[in-house]
């Protein structure tokens, strides 16, 4: 973020993709005393896309996951009954789609070669 002193406006702010932002933020605050853990992840490369598989044991729904596209990375937070998972992917690629299947978040990104 940059603030233009003459206009007092924020410039160069990219829209953030969020899944139920307010709901998950409220849950994260409520359960902030839970143990925090970085989840395991696997990266697979296919023609035109990258697939991140992020293990989130105990996360029951996509509604318990927060995904933010930051300036130079993607931030993922997920809430289970016993833990809060936090993962920062140091990669700047567009998110094509995502879903939660068998305690695993599958995040599909557009490959840089095909941008």
Biopython code that builds the backbone (N, CA, C, O; Angstrom):
import numpy as np
from Bio.PDB.StructureBuilder import StructureBuilder

atoms = [
    (1, "UNK", "N", (0.834, -1.181, 0.000)),
    (1, "UNK", "CA", (0.000, 0.000, 0.000)),
    (1, "UNK", "C", (0.877, 1.243, 0.000)),
    (1, "UNK", "O", (1.911, 1.293, 0.667)),
    (2, "UNK", "N", (0.460, 2.209, -0.734)),
    (2, "UNK", "CA", (1.114, 3.510, -0.694)),
    (2, "UNK", "C", (0.031, 4.568, -0.594)),
    (2, "UNK", "O", (-1.002, 4.481, -1.258)),
    (3, "UNK", "N", (0.275, 5.560, 0.236)),
    (3, "UNK", "CA", (-0.676, 6.651, 0.364)),
    (3, "UNK", "C", (-0.106, 7.859, -0.346)),
    (3, "UNK", "O", (1.012, 8.285, -0.054)),
    (4, "UNK", "N", (-0.858, 8.409, -1.267)),
    (4, "UNK", "CA", (-0.465, 9.604, -1.990)),
    (4, "UNK", "C", (-0.749, 10.801, -1.079)),
    (4, "UNK", "O", (-1.912, 11.064, -0.770)),
    (5, "UNK", "N", (0.289, 11.537, -0.637)),
    (5, "UNK", "CA", (0.068, 12.635, 0.317)),
    (5, "UNK", "C", (-0.802, 13.762, -0.232)),
    (5, "UNK", "O", (-1.492, 14.439, 0.529)),
    (6, "UNK", "N", (-0.774, 13.966, -1.547)),
    (6, "UNK", "CA", (-1.574, 15.042, -2.126)),
    (6, "UNK", "C", (-3.053, 14.685, -2.142)),
    (6, "UNK", "O", (-3.900, 15.528, -1.845)),
    (7, "UNK", "N", (-3.363, 13.461, -2.482)),
    (7, "UNK", "CA", (-4.756, 13.046, -2.612)),
    (7, "UNK", "C", (-5.268, 12.320, -1.369)),
    (7, "UNK", "O", (-6.476, 12.190, -1.172)),
    (8, "UNK", "N", (-4.354, 11.855, -0.542)),
    (8, "UNK", "CA", (-4.693, 11.056, 0.640)),
    (8, "UNK", "C", (-5.524, 9.823, 0.266)),
    (8, "UNK", "O", (-6.477, 9.453, 0.952)),
    (9, "UNK", "N", (-5.126, 9.208, -0.840)),
    (9, "UNK", "CA", (-5.791, 7.996, -1.290)),
    (9, "UNK", "C", (-4.766, 6.861, -1.333)),
    (9, "UNK", "O", (-3.563, 7.084, -1.469)),
    (10, "UNK", "N", (-5.261, 5.694, -1.219)),
    (10, "UNK", "CA", (-4.379, 4.527, -1.312)),
    (10, "UNK", "C", (-4.280, 4.132, -2.777)),
    (10, "UNK", "O", (-5.292, 3.985, -3.463)),
    (11, "UNK", "N", (-3.044, 3.961, -3.250)),
    (11, "UNK", "CA", (-2.796, 3.598, -4.639)),
    (11, "UNK", "C", (-2.214, 2.194, -4.715)),
    (11, "UNK", "O", (-1.700, 1.666, -3.729)),
    (12, "UNK", "N", (-2.302, 1.609, -5.875)),
    (12, "UNK", "CA", (-1.703, 0.301, -6.162)),
    (12, "UNK", "C", (-2.147, -0.788, -5.183)),
    (12, "UNK", "O", (-1.350, -1.637, -4.785)),
    (13, "UNK", "N", (-3.398, -0.755, -4.808)),
    (13, "UNK", "CA", (-3.915, -1.802, -3.941)),
    (13, "UNK", "C", (-4.644, -2.797, -4.814)),
    (13, "UNK", "O", (-5.600, -2.458, -5.512)),
    (14, "UNK", "N", (-4.187, -4.005, -4.763)),
    (14, "UNK", "CA", (-4.793, -5.062, -5.564)),
    (14, "UNK", "C", (-5.930, -5.683, -4.771)),
    (14, "UNK", "O", (-5.785, -5.894, -3.567)),
    (15, "UNK", "N", (-7.041, -5.977, -5.397)),
    (15, "UNK", "CA", (-8.141, -6.610, -4.677)),
    (15, "UNK", "C", (-7.684, -7.908, -4.031)),
    (15, "UNK", "O", (-6.888, -8.648, -4.608)),
    (16, "UNK", "N", (-8.175, -8.177, -2.861)),
    (16, "UNK", "CA", (-7.805, -9.369, -2.123)),
    (16, "UNK", "C", (-8.920, -10.390, -2.262)),
    (16, "UNK", "O", (-10.095, -10.072, -2.076)),
    (17, "UNK", "N", (-8.549, -11.607, -2.585)),
    (17, "UNK", "CA", (-9.536, -12.681, -2.650)),
    (17, "UNK", "C", (-9.638, -13.283, -1.269)),
    (17, "UNK", "O", (-8.636, -13.675, -0.669)),
    (18, "UNK", "N", (-10.824, -13.351, -0.784)),
    (18, "UNK", "CA", (-11.037, -13.825, 0.572)),
    (18, "UNK", "C", (-12.243, -14.756, 0.588)),
    (18, "UNK", "O", (-13.227, -14.534, -0.117)),
    (19, "UNK", "N", (-12.150, -15.779, 1.389)),
    (19, "UNK", "CA", (-13.276, -16.666, 1.596)),
    (19, "UNK", "C", (-13.892, -16.280, 2.935)),
    (19, "UNK", "O", (-13.248, -16.447, 3.971)),
    (20, "UNK", "N", (-15.127, -15.766, 2.942)),
    (20, "UNK", "CA", (-15.834, -15.399, 4.169)),
    (20, "UNK", "C", (-14.931, -14.670, 5.152)),
    (20, "UNK", "O", (-14.756, -15.112, 6.288)),
    (21, "UNK", "N", (-14.369, -13.571, 4.722)),
    (21, "UNK", "CA", (-13.386, -12.845, 5.491)),
    (21, "UNK", "C", (-13.841, -12.541, 6.916)),
    (21, "UNK", "O", (-13.137, -12.889, 7.863)),
    (22, "UNK", "N", (-14.988, -11.907, 7.094)),
    (22, "UNK", "CA", (-15.413, -11.495, 8.427)),
    (22, "UNK", "C", (-15.668, -12.698, 9.322)),
    (22, "UNK", "O", (-15.286, -12.699, 10.493)),
    (23, "UNK", "N", (-16.307, -13.712, 8.778)),
    (23, "UNK", "CA", (-16.609, -14.907, 9.553)),
    (23, "UNK", "C", (-15.338, -15.580, 10.057)),
    (23, "UNK", "O", (-15.233, -15.895, 11.242)),
    (24, "UNK", "N", (-14.378, -15.800, 9.173)),
    (24, "UNK", "CA", (-13.141, -16.469, 9.590)),
    (24, "UNK", "C", (-12.315, -15.577, 10.509)),
    (24, "UNK", "O", (-11.684, -16.082, 11.438)),
    (25, "UNK", "N", (-12.301, -14.259, 10.275)),
    (25, "UNK", "CA", (-11.566, -13.353, 11.175)),
    (25, "UNK", "C", (-12.155, -13.411, 12.574)),
    (25, "UNK", "O", (-11.408, -13.431, 13.552)),
    (26, "UNK", "N", (-13.478, -13.439, 12.692)),
    (26, "UNK", "CA", (-14.126, -13.556, 14.001)),
    (26, "UNK", "C", (-13.756, -14.866, 14.677)),
    (26, "UNK", "O", (-13.470, -14.893, 15.874)),
    (27, "UNK", "N", (-13.760, -15.954, 13.911)),
    (27, "UNK", "CA", (-13.385, -17.255, 14.461)),
    (27, "UNK", "C", (-11.919, -17.257, 14.917)),
    (27, "UNK", "O", (-11.602, -17.780, 15.986)),
    (28, "UNK", "N", (-11.029, -16.672, 14.105)),
    (28, "UNK", "CA", (-9.608, -16.638, 14.465)),
    (28, "UNK", "C", (-9.395, -15.873, 15.764)),
    (28, "UNK", "O", (-8.589, -16.288, 16.596)),
    (29, "UNK", "N", (-10.108, -14.758, 15.952)),
    (29, "UNK", "CA", (-9.993, -13.995, 17.198)),
    (29, "UNK", "C", (-10.515, -14.812, 18.380)),
    (29, "UNK", "O", (-9.899, -14.850, 19.446)),
    (30, "UNK", "N", (-11.646, -15.454, 18.175)),
    (30, "UNK", "CA", (-12.277, -16.229, 19.245)),
    (30, "UNK", "C", (-11.382, -17.391, 19.695)),
    (30, "UNK", "O", (-11.309, -17.708, 20.883)),
    (31, "UNK", "N", (-10.708, -18.016, 18.732)),
    (31, "UNK", "CA", (-9.889, -19.183, 19.033)),
    (31, "UNK", "C", (-8.387, -18.873, 18.983)),
    (31, "UNK", "O", (-7.579, -19.763, 18.717)),
    (32, "UNK", "N", (-8.023, -17.639, 19.232)),
    (32, "UNK", "CA", (-6.621, -17.230, 19.107)),
    (32, "UNK", "C", (-5.693, -17.919, 20.107)),
    (32, "UNK", "O", (-4.475, -17.890, 19.936)),
    (33, "UNK", "N", (-6.250, -18.534, 21.141)),
    (33, "UNK", "CA", (-5.412, -19.237, 22.115)),
    (33, "UNK", "C", (-5.073, -20.661, 21.673)),
    (33, "UNK", "O", (-4.321, -21.353, 22.358)),
    (34, "UNK", "N", (-5.614, -21.102, 20.547)),
    (34, "UNK", "CA", (-5.294, -22.437, 20.045)),
    (34, "UNK", "C", (-3.847, -22.507, 19.563)),
    (34, "UNK", "O", (-3.233, -21.492, 19.234)),
    (35, "UNK", "N", (-3.324, -23.719, 19.531)),
    (35, "UNK", "CA", (-1.968, -23.947, 19.037)),
    (35, "UNK", "C", (-1.890, -23.570, 17.557)),
    (35, "UNK", "O", (-2.782, -23.896, 16.774)),
    (36, "UNK", "N", (-0.806, -22.879, 17.187)),
    (36, "UNK", "CA", (-0.606, -22.491, 15.786)),
    (36, "UNK", "C", (0.412, -23.433, 15.151)),
    (36, "UNK", "O", (1.392, -23.825, 15.783)),
    (37, "UNK", "N", (0.167, -23.786, 13.902)),
    (37, "UNK", "CA", (1.046, -24.730, 13.221)),
    (37, "UNK", "C", (1.101, -24.406, 11.736)),
    (37, "UNK", "O", (0.105, -23.997, 11.140)),
    (38, "UNK", "N", (2.281, -24.593, 11.143)),
    (38, "UNK", "CA", (2.408, -24.467, 9.694)),
    (38, "UNK", "C", (2.124, -25.834, 9.077)),
    (38, "UNK", "O", (2.774, -26.818, 9.428)),
    (39, "UNK", "N", (1.157, -25.901, 8.162)),
    (39, "UNK", "CA", (0.802, -27.196, 7.582)),
    (39, "UNK", "C", (1.825, -27.670, 6.558)),
    (39, "UNK", "O", (2.571, -26.876, 5.985)),
    (40, "UNK", "N", (1.841, -28.976, 6.343)),
    (40, "UNK", "CA", (2.681, -29.550, 5.298)),
    (40, "UNK", "C", (2.049, -29.252, 3.949)),
    (40, "UNK", "O", (0.827, -29.166, 3.824)),
    (41, "UNK", "N", (2.900, -29.095, 2.940)),
    (41, "UNK", "CA", (2.364, -28.832, 1.602)),
    (41, "UNK", "C", (3.212, -29.543, 0.554)),
    (41, "UNK", "O", (4.392, -29.829, 0.756)),
    (42, "UNK", "N", (2.561, -29.816, -0.572)),
    (42, "UNK", "CA", (3.224, -30.418, -1.727)),
    (42, "UNK", "C", (2.932, -29.534, -2.925)),
    (42, "UNK", "O", (1.844, -28.969, -3.040)),
    (43, "UNK", "N", (3.894, -29.418, -3.806)),
    (43, "UNK", "CA", (3.732, -28.639, -5.031)),
    (43, "UNK", "C", (3.830, -29.579, -6.219)),
    (43, "UNK", "O", (4.769, -30.367, -6.330)),
    (44, "UNK", "N", (2.840, -29.485, -7.114)),
    (44, "UNK", "CA", (2.849, -30.267, -8.343)),
    (44, "UNK", "C", (2.754, -29.298, -9.505)),
    (44, "UNK", "O", (2.033, -28.302, -9.439)),
    (45, "UNK", "N", (3.480, -29.591, -10.558)),
    (45, "UNK", "CA", (3.480, -28.715, -11.735)),
    (45, "UNK", "C", (2.897, -29.477, -12.920)),
    (45, "UNK", "O", (3.340, -30.572, -13.265)),
    (46, "UNK", "N", (1.894, -28.863, -13.525)),
    (46, "UNK", "CA", (1.263, -29.408, -14.714)),
    (46, "UNK", "C", (1.341, -28.364, -15.808)),
    (46, "UNK", "O", (1.746, -27.229, -15.554)),
    (47, "UNK", "N", (0.964, -28.725, -17.005)),
    (47, "UNK", "CA", (0.974, -27.794, -18.120)),
    (47, "UNK", "C", (0.016, -26.639, -17.839)),
    (47, "UNK", "O", (-1.197, -26.835, -17.770)),
    (48, "UNK", "N", (0.559, -25.448, -17.681)),
    (48, "UNK", "CA", (-0.261, -24.251, -17.508)),
    (48, "UNK", "C", (-0.687, -23.940, -16.098)),
    (48, "UNK", "O", (-1.311, -22.907, -15.860)),
    (49, "UNK", "N", (-0.360, -24.824, -15.131)),
    (49, "UNK", "CA", (-0.791, -24.545, -13.767)),
    (49, "UNK", "C", (0.112, -25.219, -12.735)),
    (49, "UNK", "O", (0.804, -26.198, -13.015)),
    (50, "UNK", "N", (0.073, -24.655, -11.545)),
    (50, "UNK", "CA", (0.747, -25.222, -10.378)),
    (50, "UNK", "C", (-0.338, -25.614, -9.388)),
    (50, "UNK", "O", (-1.317, -24.888, -9.212)),
    (51, "UNK", "N", (-0.166, -26.762, -8.743)),
    (51, "UNK", "CA", (-1.134, -27.232, -7.762)),
    (51, "UNK", "C", (-0.426, -27.346, -6.408)),
    (51, "UNK", "O", (0.541, -28.093, -6.263)),
    (52, "UNK", "N", (-0.918, -26.602, -5.430)),
    (52, "UNK", "CA", (-0.454, -26.753, -4.050)),
    (52, "UNK", "C", (-1.458, -27.618, -3.328)),
    (52, "UNK", "O", (-2.658, -27.344, -3.368)),
    (53, "UNK", "N", (-0.987, -28.659, -2.668)),
    (53, "UNK", "CA", (-1.811, -29.488, -1.805)),
    (53, "UNK", "C", (-1.351, -29.227, -0.381)),
    (53, "UNK", "O", (-0.222, -29.551, -0.012)),
    (54, "UNK", "N", (-2.232, -28.642, 0.411)),
    (54, "UNK", "CA", (-1.880, -28.221, 1.766)),
    (54, "UNK", "C", (-2.701, -29.048, 2.754)),
    (54, "UNK", "O", (-3.931, -28.996, 2.747)),
    (55, "UNK", "N", (-2.017, -29.800, 3.595)),
    (55, "UNK", "CA", (-2.663, -30.686, 4.550)),
    (55, "UNK", "C", (-3.219, -29.883, 5.724)),
    (55, "UNK", "O", (-2.476, -29.191, 6.421)),
    (56, "UNK", "N", (-4.539, -29.982, 5.936)),
    (56, "UNK", "CA", (-5.213, -29.251, 7.013)),
    (56, "UNK", "C", (-6.091, -30.216, 7.822)),
    (56, "UNK", "O", (-7.317, -30.143, 7.745)),
    (57, "UNK", "N", (-5.473, -31.118, 8.599)),
    (57, "UNK", "CA", (-6.257, -32.092, 9.364)),
    (57, "UNK", "C", (-7.223, -31.398, 10.330)),
    (57, "UNK", "O", (-6.844, -30.485, 11.064)),
    (58, "UNK", "N", (-8.467, -31.847, 10.311)),
    (58, "UNK", "CA", (-9.467, -31.303, 11.227)),
    (58, "UNK", "C", (-10.256, -30.124, 10.678)),
    (58, "UNK", "O", (-11.268, -29.742, 11.266)),
    (59, "UNK", "N", (-9.823, -29.538, 9.568)),
    (59, "UNK", "CA", (-10.575, -28.435, 8.957)),
    (59, "UNK", "C", (-11.728, -29.070, 8.192)),
    (59, "UNK", "O", (-11.521, -29.894, 7.301)),
    (60, "UNK", "N", (-12.951, -28.671, 8.554)),
    (60, "UNK", "CA", (-14.127, -29.357, 8.039)),
    (60, "UNK", "C", (-14.732, -28.721, 6.789)),
    (60, "UNK", "O", (-15.424, -29.394, 6.027)),
    (61, "UNK", "N", (-14.477, -27.428, 6.574)),
    (61, "UNK", "CA", (-15.169, -26.734, 5.501)),
    (61, "UNK", "C", (-14.297, -25.625, 4.920)),
    (61, "UNK", "O", (-13.397, -25.115, 5.587)),
    (62, "UNK", "N", (-14.573, -25.261, 3.680)),
    (62, "UNK", "CA", (-13.886, -24.130, 3.046)),
    (62, "UNK", "C", (-14.196, -22.843, 3.805)),
    (62, "UNK", "O", (-13.414, -21.894, 3.766)),
    (63, "UNK", "N", (-15.335, -22.809, 4.496)),
    (63, "UNK", "CA", (-15.715, -21.634, 5.273)),
    (63, "UNK", "C", (-14.785, -21.381, 6.454)),
    (63, "UNK", "O", (-14.806, -20.294, 7.032)),
    (64, "UNK", "N", (-13.972, -22.367, 6.820)),
    (64, "UNK", "CA", (-13.011, -22.213, 7.908)),
    (64, "UNK", "C", (-11.621, -21.854, 7.390)),
    (64, "UNK", "O", (-10.638, -21.948, 8.125)),
    (65, "UNK", "N", (-11.539, -21.445, 6.132)),
    (65, "UNK", "CA", (-10.253, -21.120, 5.503)),
    (65, "UNK", "C", (-10.290, -19.689, 5.001)),
    (65, "UNK", "O", (-11.277, -19.243, 4.417)),
    (66, "UNK", "N", (-9.191, -18.975, 5.238)),
    (66, "UNK", "CA", (-9.021, -17.603, 4.759)),
    (66, "UNK", "C", (-7.856, -17.598, 3.775)),
    (66, "UNK", "O", (-6.757, -18.039, 4.111)),
    (67, "UNK", "N", (-8.094, -17.101, 2.561)),
    (67, "UNK", "CA", (-7.039, -17.006, 1.547)),
    (67, "UNK", "C", (-6.928, -15.546, 1.141)),
    (67, "UNK", "O", (-7.897, -14.954, 0.664)),
    (68, "UNK", "N", (-5.748, -14.964, 1.328)),
    (68, "UNK", "CA", (-5.483, -13.573, 0.944)),
    (68, "UNK", "C", (-4.373, -13.535, -0.089)),
    (68, "UNK", "O", (-3.323, -14.148, 0.103)),
    (69, "UNK", "N", (-4.595, -12.826, -1.176)),
    (69, "UNK", "CA", (-3.527, -12.561, -2.132)),
    (69, "UNK", "C", (-2.846, -11.270, -1.678)),
    (69, "UNK", "O", (-3.447, -10.196, -1.725)),
    (70, "UNK", "N", (-1.609, -11.378, -1.244)),
    (70, "UNK", "CA", (-0.843, -10.216, -0.817)),
    (70, "UNK", "C", (-0.007, -9.708, -1.983)),
    (70, "UNK", "O", (-0.077, -10.250, -3.086)),
    (71, "UNK", "N", (0.778, -8.674, -1.742)),
    (71, "UNK", "CA", (1.551, -8.056, -2.824)),
    (71, "UNK", "C", (2.506, -9.024, -3.506)),
    (71, "UNK", "O", (2.631, -9.015, -4.731)),
    (72, "UNK", "N", (3.184, -9.863, -2.719)),
    (72, "UNK", "CA", (4.150, -10.774, -3.333)),
    (72, "UNK", "C", (4.022, -12.207, -2.812)),
    (72, "UNK", "O", (4.955, -13.001, -2.932)),
    (73, "UNK", "N", (2.866, -12.533, -2.234)),
    (73, "UNK", "CA", (2.672, -13.884, -1.715)),
    (73, "UNK", "C", (1.180, -14.171, -1.547)),
    (73, "UNK", "O", (0.330, -13.312, -1.778)),
    (74, "UNK", "N", (0.897, -15.388, -1.142)),
    (74, "UNK", "CA", (-0.470, -15.808, -0.839)),
    (74, "UNK", "C", (-0.473, -16.306, 0.597)),
    (74, "UNK", "O", (0.320, -17.172, 0.968)),
    (75, "UNK", "N", (-1.371, -15.750, 1.401)),
    (75, "UNK", "CA", (-1.481, -16.107, 2.814)),
    (75, "UNK", "C", (-2.696, -17.011, 2.991)),
    (75, "UNK", "O", (-3.782, -16.726, 2.484)),
    (76, "UNK", "N", (-2.491, -18.113, 3.723)),
    (76, "UNK", "CA", (-3.570, -19.057, 3.981)),
    (76, "UNK", "C", (-3.653, -19.285, 5.489)),
    (76, "UNK", "O", (-2.651, -19.580, 6.141)),
    (77, "UNK", "N", (-4.860, -19.144, 6.031)),
    (77, "UNK", "CA", (-5.123, -19.451, 7.435)),
    (77, "UNK", "C", (-6.326, -20.369, 7.477)),
    (77, "UNK", "O", (-7.294, -20.170, 6.744)),
    (78, "UNK", "N", (-6.264, -21.382, 8.342)),
    (78, "UNK", "CA", (-7.364, -22.337, 8.456)),
    (78, "UNK", "C", (-7.565, -22.686, 9.927)),
    (78, "UNK", "O", (-6.619, -22.713, 10.714)),
    (79, "UNK", "N", (-8.813, -22.948, 10.271)),
    (79, "UNK", "CA", (-9.189, -23.195, 11.653)),
    (79, "UNK", "C", (-9.772, -24.592, 11.804)),
    (79, "UNK", "O", (-10.731, -24.959, 11.125)),
    (80, "UNK", "N", (-9.173, -25.363, 12.707)),
    (80, "UNK", "CA", (-9.739, -26.660, 13.069)),
    (80, "UNK", "C", (-10.175, -26.561, 14.534)),
    (80, "UNK", "O", (-10.045, -25.506, 15.154)),
    (81, "UNK", "N", (-10.687, -27.650, 15.075)),
    (81, "UNK", "CA", (-11.139, -27.630, 16.476)),
    (81, "UNK", "C", (-9.975, -27.456, 17.447)),
    (81, "UNK", "O", (-10.156, -26.909, 18.535)),
    (82, "UNK", "N", (-8.773, -27.918, 17.063)),
    (82, "UNK", "CA", (-7.648, -27.926, 17.986)),
    (82, "UNK", "C", (-6.507, -27.000, 17.595)),
    (82, "UNK", "O", (-5.668, -26.679, 18.437)),
    (83, "UNK", "N", (-6.449, -26.561, 16.337)),
    (83, "UNK", "CA", (-5.292, -25.796, 15.863)),
    (83, "UNK", "C", (-5.716, -24.704, 14.896)),
    (83, "UNK", "O", (-6.796, -24.740, 14.307)),
    (84, "UNK", "N", (-4.828, -23.737, 14.758)),
    (84, "UNK", "CA", (-4.935, -22.749, 13.690)),
    (84, "UNK", "C", (-3.740, -22.990, 12.769)),
    (84, "UNK", "O", (-2.592, -22.952, 13.211)),
    (85, "UNK", "N", (-4.011, -23.234, 11.505)),
    (85, "UNK", "CA", (-2.953, -23.449, 10.530)),
    (85, "UNK", "C", (-2.689, -22.132, 9.800)),
    (85, "UNK", "O", (-3.621, -21.413, 9.438)),
    (86, "UNK", "N", (-1.404, -21.826, 9.589)),
    (86, "UNK", "CA", (-1.022, -20.621, 8.852)),
    (86, "UNK", "C", (0.099, -20.972, 7.889)),
    (86, "UNK", "O", (1.096, -21.585, 8.273)),
    (87, "UNK", "N", (-0.073, -20.580, 6.642)),
    (87, "UNK", "CA", (0.923, -20.880, 5.600)),
    (87, "UNK", "C", (1.048, -19.664, 4.706)),
    (87, "UNK", "O", (0.043, -19.082, 4.299)),
    (88, "UNK", "N", (2.275, -19.277, 4.399)),
    (88, "UNK", "CA", (2.535, -18.180, 3.475)),
    (88, "UNK", "C", (3.293, -18.752, 2.278)),
    (88, "UNK", "O", (4.403, -19.266, 2.416)),
    (89, "UNK", "N", (2.677, -18.652, 1.112)),
    (89, "UNK", "CA", (3.314, -19.132, -0.118)),
    (89, "UNK", "C", (3.998, -17.951, -0.778)),
    (89, "UNK", "O", (3.332, -17.019, -1.230)),
    (90, "UNK", "N", (5.309, -17.979, -0.838)),
    (90, "UNK", "CA", (6.070, -16.872, -1.424)),
    (90, "UNK", "C", (6.078, -16.988, -2.941)),
    (90, "UNK", "O", (7.108, -17.253, -3.562)),
    (91, "UNK", "N", (4.916, -16.785, -3.507)),
    (91, "UNK", "CA", (4.737, -16.895, -4.945)),
    (91, "UNK", "C", (3.631, -15.918, -5.347)),
    (91, "UNK", "O", (2.637, -15.760, -4.638)),
    (92, "UNK", "N", (3.819, -15.283, -6.468)),
    (92, "UNK", "CA", (2.844, -14.292, -6.931)),
    (92, "UNK", "C", (2.272, -14.761, -8.259)),
    (92, "UNK", "O", (2.746, -14.380, -9.329)),
    (93, "UNK", "N", (1.240, -15.596, -8.169)),
    (93, "UNK", "CA", (0.547, -16.101, -9.350)),
    (93, "UNK", "C", (-0.953, -16.013, -9.115)),
    (93, "UNK", "O", (-1.402, -16.095, -7.971)),
    (94, "UNK", "N", (-1.735, -15.848, -10.175)),
    (94, "UNK", "CA", (-3.191, -15.786, -10.011)),
    (94, "UNK", "C", (-3.763, -17.127, -9.545)),
    (94, "UNK", "O", (-3.328, -18.189, -9.990)),
    (95, "UNK", "N", (-4.740, -17.058, -8.646)),
    (95, "UNK", "CA", (-5.440, -18.249, -8.183)),
    (95, "UNK", "C", (-6.531, -18.579, -9.192)),
    (95, "UNK", "O", (-7.389, -17.747, -9.486)),
    (96, "UNK", "N", (-6.492, -19.803, -9.722)),
    (96, "UNK", "CA", (-7.517, -20.243, -10.670)),
    (96, "UNK", "C", (-8.726, -20.812, -9.932)),
    (96, "UNK", "O", (-9.867, -20.455, -10.227)),
    (97, "UNK", "N", (-8.468, -21.700, -8.969)),
    (97, "UNK", "CA", (-9.538, -22.260, -8.154)),
    (97, "UNK", "C", (-8.947, -22.961, -6.939)),
    (97, "UNK", "O", (-7.737, -23.167, -6.843)),
    (98, "UNK", "N", (-9.835, -23.325, -6.010)),
    (98, "UNK", "CA", (-9.419, -24.016, -4.798)),
    (98, "UNK", "C", (-10.596, -24.823, -4.281)),
    (98, "UNK", "O", (-11.753, -24.509, -4.559)),
    (99, "UNK", "N", (-10.282, -25.873, -3.522)),
    (99, "UNK", "CA", (-11.311, -26.632, -2.827)),
    (99, "UNK", "C", (-10.679, -27.420, -1.690)),
    (99, "UNK", "O", (-9.459, -27.570, -1.623)),
    (100, "UNK", "N", (-11.516, -27.914, -0.812)),
    (100, "UNK", "CA", (-11.069, -28.704, 0.330)),
    (100, "UNK", "C", (-11.586, -30.121, 0.135)),
    (100, "UNK", "O", (-12.789, -30.342, -0.004)),
    (101, "UNK", "N", (-10.660, -31.079, 0.127)),
    (101, "UNK", "CA", (-11.039, -32.474, -0.083)),
    (101, "UNK", "C", (-10.197, -33.356, 0.822)),
    (101, "UNK", "O", (-8.968, -33.314, 0.767)),
    (102, "UNK", "N", (-10.847, -34.149, 1.650)),
    (102, "UNK", "CA", (-10.154, -35.086, 2.552)),
    (102, "UNK", "C", (-9.065, -34.399, 3.376)),
    (102, "UNK", "O", (-7.917, -34.843, 3.383)),
    (103, "UNK", "N", (-9.422, -33.323, 4.065)),
    (103, "UNK", "CA", (-8.492, -32.568, 4.920)),
    (103, "UNK", "C", (-7.327, -31.947, 4.161)),
    (103, "UNK", "O", (-6.294, -31.643, 4.757)),
    (104, "UNK", "N", (-7.480, -31.757, 2.863)),
    (104, "UNK", "CA", (-6.422, -31.163, 2.052)),
    (104, "UNK", "C", (-6.994, -30.018, 1.223)),
    (104, "UNK", "O", (-7.967, -30.189, 0.488)),
    (105, "UNK", "N", (-6.366, -28.840, 1.358)),
    (105, "UNK", "CA", (-6.731, -27.703, 0.520)),
    (105, "UNK", "C", (-5.973, -27.853, -0.793)),
    (105, "UNK", "O", (-4.748, -27.972, -0.802)),
    (106, "UNK", "N", (-6.702, -27.845, -1.891)),
    (106, "UNK", "CA", (-6.084, -27.930, -3.214)),
    (106, "UNK", "C", (-6.211, -26.556, -3.847)),
    (106, "UNK", "O", (-7.312, -26.092, -4.146)),
    (107, "UNK", "N", (-5.077, -25.918, -4.043)),
    (107, "UNK", "CA", (-5.012, -24.549, -4.556)),
    (107, "UNK", "C", (-4.367, -24.590, -5.935)),
    (107, "UNK", "O", (-3.208, -24.981, -6.077)),
    (108, "UNK", "N", (-5.124, -24.185, -6.947)),
    (108, "UNK", "CA", (-4.641, -24.225, -8.330)),
    (108, "UNK", "C", (-4.252, -22.814, -8.770)),
    (108, "UNK", "O", (-5.067, -21.892, -8.725)),
    (109, "UNK", "N", (-2.992, -22.657, -9.197)),
    (109, "UNK", "CA", (-2.455, -21.363, -9.621)),
    (109, "UNK", "C", (-2.075, -21.416, -11.089)),
    (109, "UNK", "O", (-1.677, -22.464, -11.596)),
    (110, "UNK", "N", (-2.198, -20.290, -11.768)),
    (110, "UNK", "CA", (-1.800, -20.205, -13.170)),
    (110, "UNK", "C", (-0.281, -20.120, -13.241)),
    (110, "UNK", "O", (0.335, -19.301, -12.558)),
    (111, "UNK", "N", (0.316, -20.966, -14.066)),
    (111, "UNK", "CA", (1.769, -21.004, -14.200)),
    (111, "UNK", "C", (2.279, -19.723, -14.867)),
    (111, "UNK", "O", (1.649, -19.197, -15.785)),
    (112, "UNK", "N", (3.401, -19.240, -14.403)),
    (112, "UNK", "CA", (4.019, -18.010, -14.911)),
    (112, "UNK", "C", (4.283, -18.067, -16.406)),
    (112, "UNK", "O", (4.191, -17.047, -17.089)),
    (113, "UNK", "N", (4.610, -19.241, -16.922)),
    (113, "UNK", "CA", (4.904, -19.391, -18.352)),
    (113, "UNK", "C", (3.684, -19.111, -19.219)),
    (113, "UNK", "O", (3.815, -18.802, -20.404)),
    (114, "UNK", "N", (2.488, -19.221, -18.623)),
    (114, "UNK", "CA", (1.269, -19.083, -19.404)),
    (114, "UNK", "C", (0.514, -17.784, -19.083)),
    (114, "UNK", "O", (-0.659, -17.641, -19.429)),
    (115, "UNK", "N", (1.196, -16.842, -18.419)),
    (115, "UNK", "CA", (0.559, -15.560, -18.095)),
    (115, "UNK", "C", (0.508, -14.668, -19.302)),
    (115, "UNK", "O", (0.006, -13.547, -19.221)),
]
sb = StructureBuilder()
sb.init_structure("model")
sb.init_model(0)
sb.init_chain("A")
sb.init_seg("    ")
for serial, (resi, resn, name, xyz) in enumerate(atoms, 1):
    if name == "N":
        sb.init_residue(resn, " ", resi, " ")
    sb.init_atom(name, np.array(xyz, "f"), 0.0, 1.0, " ", f" {name:<3s}", serial, name[0])
structure = sb.get_structure()
